[in-house]
């Protein structure tokens, strides 16, 4: 895994965990969470999602 891919993987994990925490705290609906996670996949393209 290259350095850029590793950074993107870490960023993706941090973003999705933050989004999930926000949803659990009531700041995001389930629909908003799904859309936000989809956008995170598009932005960071973690290899684990694509394998």
C-alpha positions as a printed NumPy array, in Angstrom:
array([[  0.   ,   0.   ,   0.   ],
       [  1.42 ,   3.348,  -0.952],
       [  1.625,   6.29 ,   1.426],
       [ -1.239,   8.101,  -0.286],
       [ -3.468,   5.03 ,  -0.065],
       [ -2.625,   4.578,   3.619],
       [ -3.468,   8.209,   4.35 ],
       [ -6.761,   7.888,   2.496],
       [ -7.617,   4.692,   4.389],
       [ -6.98 ,   6.456,   7.708],
       [ -8.953,   9.514,   6.647],
       [-11.852,   7.31 ,   5.536],
       [-11.9  ,   5.472,   8.868],
       [-11.802,   8.711,  10.852],
       [-14.534,  10.329,   8.769],
       [-16.879,   7.352,   8.902],
       [-16.414,   6.892,  12.653],
       [-17.111,  10.581,  13.195],
       [-20.209,  10.377,  11.004],
       [-21.459,   7.33 ,  12.896],
       [-20.882,   9.08 ,  16.228],
       [-22.782,  12.112,  14.952],
       [-25.678,   9.912,  13.853],
       [-25.756,   8.162,  17.201],
       [-25.825,  11.552,  18.962],
       [-28.775,  12.61 ,  16.816],
       [-27.021,  15.113,  14.562],
       [-27.61 ,  13.043,  11.398],
       [-30.556,  10.952,  10.248],
       [-29.988,   7.464,   8.876],
       [-30.49 ,   8.822,   5.362],
       [-27.992,  11.648,   5.919],
       [-25.489,   9.16 ,   7.317],
       [-25.816,   6.927,   4.261],
       [-25.309,   9.869,   1.898],
       [-22.325,  11.149,   3.875],
       [-20.693,   7.711,   3.898],
       [-21.211,   7.44 ,   0.148],
       [-19.49 ,  10.814,  -0.306],
       [-16.607,   9.652,   1.904],
       [-16.163,   6.57 ,  -0.289],
       [-16.096,   8.768,  -3.393],
       [-13.562,  11.158,  -1.887],
       [-11.148,   8.718,  -0.239],
       [-11.758,   5.532,  -2.259],
       [-10.511,   3.137,   0.433],
       [ -9.256,  -0.087,  -1.088],
       [-11.096,  -2.201,   1.497],
       [-14.409,  -0.926,   0.111],
       [-13.487,  -1.909,  -3.434],
       [-12.021,  -5.36 ,  -2.74 ]])
